[in-house]
Structures are given as structure tokens and as C-alpha cells.
Amino acid sequence: MTTLVIASQKGGVGKTTVAINLAYSLARRGWKTLLVDTDPQGSVGLSLSEKARASRGFYDVLTSGAEVDSLILPTRLPEYRLLTAGGGDLFYKGMGQEGTVFASARGRMAELFHRIEGGGFDLTIVDTPAGVYGITGELLRFADHVLLPQQVEPLSLRSIPQMLKAVVGVDGVRGQRAGASVLLTMLQEEEPDSMELAAEIRALLPDQLMCDTRIPRAADFLKASRLGVPLGLLYKKPSATALVFDQLAAEMENELNLESEEEADEYTRLMD
């Protein structure tokens, strides 16, 4: 199993939108995908369904030792499953100081990922709270790869290097540090200033760190969130915005070295 953690130094960059839609696109491509919401605000549940909002989840495992297997929710797409945030507010209110939080939760978090790894998933995508410390810093230790959505704005020119430095400095629990990719979001292709800024951000970083895919600013995101559906289910015929996430999914397949058994062979004979 591969674990992809989606993180950002600040909120409002489209992190949850990327997590929901990338997970959907990868599941549509046949990968058994689990989306884990670790944002105490329960952003994934708020964006998907009333049932998801009310469900126990990640933080209930950390606080009460609840069995993660029983909290994973199915969706209408068999390859796409969800672990909501659950009682994030109670986690922070009830556990006192940050040091106490992590002393109590570290072991349960490790056990949670161990149980998920035994659950038959190809890929776990983790949506995190804003920032790279606290609970997000702990989650980064379980990442095989980190996807960093960055809004196309002047602040990104200053925040991206700091974010990468923080991610690269995290020691993983598997004895190796995670790879990283930067994904530009909220690009306004009709605005020259936005396109110029995107070019400046790309010039700031090595090519191998930058995703070729760029997420545009589009009205479809607001409509999909209001209705509680991934972009791919917003219309009978997927919109151009939804197809952007298919492109990102193909890119992440390559970055994460995802390979199915069918793809392992170089060729298949027509006849024996």
C-alpha cells in the first residue's frame, strides 16, 4: 500500500478539494483507494454527505481506540472508501497540552495505519489540517509521498521553500523520507497576472518537484461542494474541470509507482 499525504502550510488552497477529487479519479482508474480525513473541521465530510459528517472516524480511533475497520465507510464506487475525521474537536479539547496529545495518540496512529495497510487498499490518501507541525507533522511521518497544493498567489513565492524544507526534514516511520510534488491550484488562465505568477513559481523549483497538472479556479468546485459530490459526478458528461483530475491521477500513478498485476508484464500474447 502507498500512502499519499496532502498538506499545505496554510488553509484555503484547495487541499480538501484535491483530496476528494484525486481519490475519486484514482478509484475510477481501478485503484482501491481510502480517503482519510484528519482535519478536525471534518472538511471531507462537509463536502460529501450528511452521513459522513455524522460518522465516527480518525480522531475516535486516537481518543478511544475504536477499531478503524468498523469506521471505514463505503461509497457507491466500490474502489472508493472513506474514513471521516470524527471527533476532532473532542480530541483537542479533551487531551490537554500538545505533548500529552501526541504521547497518547502516537501509538494508536501507528496501529491505525498498520490496520489500514492490512485492509487490501492500493492507496491511502490523507487530507490534513493546515500547517506542517502538530498532527500534520505526525502524519507526514507515515507518508510515502507528499502532495503540496499551492494557490497561485504572491505569498506562494515565499511559503513554498519553507514548506518543502519542513517536509524534507521529516523522518518517516519506514526509515526513509517521503518524496514530494507541488501542485498549483486556483490558477486563473484568463488572467495574465495569474499565468505570469504561475511561471515564476515553476521557475523557483526544480522541474521534478512540479506537477504538470494545474488546477484552475472554476465555478464547478463550489457547485460540487454544495451538492456533496466529486466533480466527476456533477454532470452526466464530466466537465473539463473534472477531467483535470483524471490528468492528475495519471501523473500521480507514475509518481507513486502504482502498477497493477496486469501492467507488470511488458506484453500479452493474443494466443498461447
C-alpha positions in Angstrom: 0.0 0.0 0.0 1.1 3.5 -0.8 0.3 6.5 1.5 -0.1 9.9 -0.1 -0.4 12.8 2.3 -1.8 16.1 1.1 -0.5 19.0 3.1 -0.2 22.8 3.0 1.3 25.4 5.2 -1.9 27.5 5.0 -5.6 26.8 4.6 -7.8 27.7 1.7 -5.5 26.4 -1.1 -7.9 23.7 -2.2 -6.4 20.8 -0.3 -9.6 19.0 0.5 -11.0 19.6 -3.0 -7.8 18.0 -4.4 -8.1 15.1 -1.9 -11.7 14.2 -2.7 -11.4 14.5 -6.5 -8.0 12.9 -6.8 -9.2 9.9 -4.7 -12.3 9.6 -6.9 -10.3 9.7 -10.2 -7.8 7.1 -8.9 -10.6 4.9 -7.7 -12.3 5.2 -11.1 -9.0 4.0 -12.6 -9.3 0.8 -10.6 -7.1 1.5 -7.6 -8.6 0.5 -4.2 -8.5 3.9 -2.6 -9.1 5.0 1.0 -9.5 8.7 1.7 -8.7 9.6 5.3 -9.9 13.0 6.7 -7.7 14.2 9.5 -8.8 17.8 9.6 -10.7 18.4 12.9 -13.2 20.6 11.0 -14.2 17.4 9.1 -13.8 19.2 5.7 -14.2 16.0 3.7 -17.4 15.0 5.4 -18.8 18.6 5.0 -18.1 18.3 1.3 -19.6 14.9 0.7 -22.7 13.9 2.7 -24.7 14.2 5.9 -23.8 10.6 6.8 -20.1 11.3 6.5 -20.5 14.4 8.7 -22.1 12.5 11.5 -19.8 9.4 11.4 -17.1 8.5 13.8 -13.6 8.3 12.3 -9.9 9.1 12.6 -10.0 11.0 15.9 -12.2 8.5 17.6 -9.5 5.9 16.9 -7.0 8.2 18.5 -9.1 9.0 21.6 -10.9 5.8 22.3 -9.0 3.1 20.5 -12.1 2.4 18.3 -11.5 -0.2 15.6 -10.7 1.5 12.4 -12.1 -1.3 10.2 -15.6 -0.7 11.6 -15.4 3.1 10.8 -14.5 2.9 7.2 -17.4 4.0 5.0 -18.2 2.5 1.6 -19.3 4.7 -1.3 -21.3 3.8 -4.5 -17.9 3.4 -6.2 -16.6 0.1 -4.7 -12.9 1.1 -5.0 -13.5 4.4 -3.1 -13.8 4.3 0.7 -13.7 7.0 3.3 -12.6 7.4 6.9 -14.0 10.6 8.3 -12.4 12.9 10.8 -14.9 12.0 13.5 -14.5 13.7 16.9 -11.7 16.0 16.2 -13.0 18.8 18.5 -13.2 16.4 21.4 -9.7 15.2 20.7 -8.2 18.6 21.1 -10.4 19.7 24.0 -10.1 16.5 26.0 -6.4 15.8 25.7 -4.9 18.9 27.1 -1.4 20.1 26.1 0.0 19.2 22.7 2.7 17.0 24.2 0.0 14.9 26.0 -2.0 14.6 22.8 0.9 13.1 20.9 2.1 10.9 23.7 -1.3 9.3 23.9 -2.0 9.3 20.1 1.2 8.2 18.5 0.9 4.5 19.2 -2.8 4.5 18.1 -1.9 6.3 14.9 0.8 3.8 14.1 -1.7 1.0 14.8 -4.3 2.7 12.6 -2.0 2.8 9.6 -1.0 -0.7 10.3 -4.6 -1.9 10.2 -5.3 0.2 7.0 -2.3 -1.4 5.4 -3.8 -4.8 6.0 -7.1 -3.8 4.6 -6.4 -4.5 1.0 -6.1 -0.9 -0.2 -3.7 0.0 -3.0 -3.6 3.6 -1.9 -4.4 5.8 1.1 -4.9 9.5 0.6 -4.7 11.6 3.8 -6.2 15.1 3.9 -4.5 17.1 6.7 -5.1 20.2 8.8 -3.3 23.3 7.6 0.4 23.6 8.7 3.2 21.1 8.9 3.5 20.7 12.6 1.3 19.2 15.3 -1.0 16.4 14.0 0.1 17.1 10.4 3.7 16.7 11.3 2.9 13.3 12.8 1.0 12.3 9.7 3.9 13.2 7.4 6.0 10.5 9.1 3.7 7.9 7.5 3.8 9.3 4.0 5.4 7.6 1.0 4.8 10.8 -0.9 3.5 14.3 -0.1 1.4 16.4 -2.4 1.6 20.1 -1.7 -1.2 22.2 -3.2 -0.1 25.8 -3.6 -2.5 28.6 -4.6 -1.2 30.8 -7.3 -0.7 33.9 -5.3 2.4 36.1 -4.4 2.7 34.6 -1.0 3.5 31.2 -2.5 6.8 32.5 -3.7 7.8 32.9 -0.1 5.9 29.9 1.5 6.9 27.1 -0.9 10.6 26.9 0.1 9.6 26.9 3.8 7.1 24.2 3.2 9.5 22.0 1.3 12.1 22.4 3.9 9.7 21.3 6.6 8.6 18.3 4.6 12.1 17.2 3.6 13.1 17.3 7.3 10.6 14.8 8.5 11.9 11.3 9.2 9.5 8.6 8.1 8.5 5.6 10.2 9.6 3.3 7.3 13.2 4.5 7.6 13.1 6.8 4.5 11.9 10.3 3.7 8.9 10.9 1.5 9.0 12.2 -2.0 7.2 15.5 -2.7 5.2 17.2 -5.5 4.0 20.7 -5.7 0.5 21.2 -7.3 -0.5 24.7 -8.4 -4.2 25.5 -7.6 -6.7 28.2 -8.3 -5.0 29.2 -11.5 -6.9 31.8 -13.5 -5.9 31.0 -17.0 -7.7 34.0 -18.4 -5.7 36.4 -16.2 -2.2 37.3 -17.5 -1.1 38.2 -13.9 -2.1 34.7 -12.7 -0.3 33.0 -15.5 2.8 35.1 -15.0 2.9 34.2 -11.3 2.5 30.5 -12.1 5.5 30.7 -14.4 7.5 32.4 -11.6 6.6 29.7 -9.1 7.6 27.0 -11.6 10.9 28.7 -12.2 11.6 28.8 -8.5 11.6 25.0 -8.1 13.2 22.0 -9.8 11.1 20.6 -12.6 10.9 17.2 -10.9 9.1 18.7 -8.0 6.3 20.4 -10.1 3.2 18.7 -11.2 2.4 19.2 -14.9 -1.2 19.4 -14.0 -2.6 22.7 -12.8 -5.9 23.1 -11.0 -8.0 26.0 -12.3 -10.3 28.3 -10.4 -13.8 27.3 -11.6 -17.4 27.7 -10.5 -17.9 23.9 -10.7 -15.9 23.5 -7.4 -18.5 25.5 -5.5 -21.4 23.7 -7.0 -19.9 20.2 -6.4 -19.1 21.1 -2.8 -22.6 22.4 -2.2 -24.2 19.3 -3.6 -21.8 16.9 -1.9 -20.3 15.2 -4.9 -16.9 14.8 -6.6 -16.6 16.8 -9.8 -16.8 13.6 -11.8 -20.4 13.1 -10.7 -21.6 16.7 -11.1 -22.8 16.1 -14.7 -23.6 13.1 -16.8 -20.8 14.1 -19.1 -17.7 15.1 -17.0 -16.7 18.8 -17.3 -13.3 19.9 -18.4 -12.6 20.7 -14.8 -13.3 17.2 -13.7 -11.0 15.8 -16.5 -8.1 17.8 -14.9 -8.2 15.4 -12.0 -8.0 12.4 -14.4 -4.8 14.0 -15.7 -3.5 14.5 -12.2 -4.4 10.9 -11.3 -2.4 9.6 -14.3 0.5 11.8 -13.2 0.3 10.5 -9.6 0.2 6.9 -10.8 3.6 7.5 -12.3 5.0 9.4 -9.4 3.8 6.8 -6.8 5.0 3.9 -9.0 1.5 2.3 -8.9 1.4 -0.7 -11.0 -1.3 -3.3 -11.3 -0.6 -7.0 -11.9 -1.9 -6.6 -15.5 0.6 -3.8 -16.1 3.5 -5.8 -14.7 4.0 -7.7 -18.0 5.5 -5.9 -20.9 3.1 -7.5 -23.3 0.2 -10.0 -23.5 0.0 -12.6 -26.3 -3.1 -12.8 -28.4 -2.9 -16.6 -28.2 -0.8 -19.1 -26.3 
